[in-house]
Amino acid sequence: MDSNSTEFIAEAQEVIETFSRSLLELETQSRSGNLDPDLINGSFRAVHSLKGLAGLFGATSIGDLSHALENTLDSLRLGKLDVTREVLDVLFEAIELFGVLLMPKEGVGDPDADLDRFLGKLQALTRAAEQKVDNSESLEWIGEAILGVLTEYEEHRLRENLKAGRNLYRVHAAFDILAIDVGIETLKEKLKAHGEVITYLPSVDGSSDDSIELDILVGSDIDFQKMTEVVADQDVTVHRLAPPGKDGKARPPAVEDVHVPVSSSEQIPDQPEPEVVVEEPKESPRPSAREDAQPSETSLRSLSQTVRVDLRRLDVLMNLVGELGLVQANLGGVLDLLRELEQSGDVSRELQVQIRDMTRKLALLQQGILDVRMVPIGQVFDKLARVVRKVSRELDKEIRLMISGERTVLDKLIVEELSDPLMHMIRNCIDHGIEAPAERVSLGKQQVGRIELRAFPKGNRVVIEVEDDGRGMNWQKIRDAAVRRGVITADDAASISPQDALNLVFTPGFSTRDQASTVSGRGVGMDVVRHNIAKISGMIDVSTEVGRGTLFSITLPVTLAIIQALVIQSAGHTFCIPLNAVLESIMVESRDIGTVEGHEVITLRGKTLPLLHLSRLFELQPLSGHRPDPNRVYVVVVGLAQHRVGLVVDELLGQQDVVIKPLGTALRNVPGIAGATELGANRTVLLLDVGRLVDEGAHIYQTAETNSVTIGGALGG
Amino acid sequence: MTQQPKDTRYNVLVVEDSPPMRKMIVFALSRVRELQVTEADDGVDALRKLAQQRYHLILTDINMPILDGLKLVKRLRADRTYKETPIIIITTEGAAEDRKRALDLGANAYITKPIQAPLVHKIVRQILGLSLT
């Protein structure tokens, strides 16, 4: 794929995601009957620019689809077409189709035929439903100066506002040329809270080199007095426009004028604007004001405010920062040397100060680069909302999806990898979890099923929960099914705990239904979900209550690019252990180590903990001069969920942020090693794969404990 | 034609809210040596840039948030500095109505998306009175 089409796809996806978000919001609004015209117009604009892009990159089918959609959206925004369920269905279908056209899968389906079919459907629908809009009423009283520059859409909105009996205002404002974006945004927010901004008209007279004057046409229910109060803290003039004969006055177009002086006595008339920024820091911090506003209003602008960066380029930067960290460590060495040489200590003191400053700034730089990789999880949630909509239709179930924490941020790579597993979980929820409406009613439940999708930070990790209020999971049934399928033996089943039984759903090939439905699909089970989540260092847990519902909880690291590690030494070799897997480090007297069936164990707070010697596991030859204390060893207790193992090491060297680098081919398949990283003085150090080591420990545990339970099935491999 | 010294270059403003589209237009214009091209994100940004420096030619998209191309044309035609400055409208193929209105408001020419570089060169050279080489 050349860089051109990569850029097109990325750009197009962004537009389509915006469009999709607007549609979901539009659907919500259409239920309450309170439609925001800006939302429809925003969608129109999004699709319009997509059409332009498609033309630019020669993507004919995307262009054709955008063109047809643009027409439909134009009819919607001009009131020729109503926002009905049928129309929304077709628009949602278009989003799916965009996805197919954008990334056609080899040999699957026929996108061109799909497009033709869709275009036919769209045309039929538009033709059948389109209606005439009454534009007979004269608007002459508004004046040619305004009417002459209104687009068809703006004129339509103007008429709609008048039809609704709203008052029409012309708000004249002067903006400082440098602060105009913030100024417009602030004023728009105020006006939108009380009505609709119909258009912005540039004003010719009065604009100078350092200010731009605009007339803003606003339709609103509030009266003139109230309107002047609304904008009282802005430097604006409000005019009311009214048709002749109304309000008993025949003085078109301006009936009432008032200039709202913003404490004008205190301001130097020549430069009133810069203060806006200073005075209202809450409302006008430039970038965040945009982010906080509704996406539908700002999406198109944000296109021009963002830079798309290839993650690999960020990785390069991240590595550089890591290497700078090494330089900094080396500087520390230089400082020590200097201290020995220097008498007065002035230079070394100064160097120390500078190094400390550099350390702080390096940390900020690292954090800054990490922040760039972070994207809100909401991107995935939007996709899931579409899945819920689609699957619930297919299965004739009514679902209410509740989303929270969509602004929680995660590494872009993790977010990308999450969407498939989450999609599958949601499908499962709807298919297996939520009962059919009639069944729900007979159970005394609400007819509409509820699925909650939550994301929230927890410590330095992020938790994502998928909860439904469906039938729940019966652990005995799962256990019996597992026995039938040979996943566990009948003996194992007899002693299995409810939680372990539940965890069996994550075992490969497991499904409690004899007939996998088309929705969840056959063969792709929760084992794949768990595998995909483990790939991004996540853990998945399940809890359930029969008849009440099920909660899946995914715990994820915020990023994979950099981790905190515990640096340890074994037989003179140095290793790193991801700190989030370390539960504690303890010192153990050699005499406290016991053996069970040839395996070393210790008893920690009443529980048996299997020990693993890294030196034996990796068959390390002790480096010359290395002589561990024969009487005591350090044990680093590592674990995932409830499974633990103690790693026997010689030294604990400390804690450090490390940038993980992929392994070369030689080491890639060595079990127990997850990657490599660099510590100071050009030393390459291996990072331990805790998941594998715990598996190893579990294996020992199983053979050591006579009355063993099945742990292996619930552990990652 | 003699080489233009640097300071007598023509300042051109490209107003387009879609970054890739803007990039393409700027790229097409980069082939005309005599131009010094500046980019504006949208109509408001255009007004800001127009006030900061004198431009000899403006290319603008029509469909933009806040201040669209039509209103920009209207504003410039009533402006002391820019009332004679050539404006080229960038429209999509189907938008005949937009095109007509822009020309009525005082735009000098139009080009349609997708952008065809040779055509853009020709129109720009013609409007600025440059030789067609």
Interface residues (C-beta under 8 A of the other chain):
Chain A: E7 F8 E11 R45 H48 S49 K51 G52 L53 G55 L56 F57 G58 H67 G148 V149 T151 E152 I177 L178 I180 D181 I184 T199 Y200 L201 P202 S203 V204 S207 S208 D209 D210 I212 L214 L300 R301 L303 S304 Q305
Chain B: D17 S18 P19 P20 M21 M24 D41 D42 G43 V44 L47 R48 A51 Q52 N63 P65 I66 L67 D68 L70 K71 L72 K74 R75 A78 D79 T92 E93 G94 E97 L105 K113 P114 I115
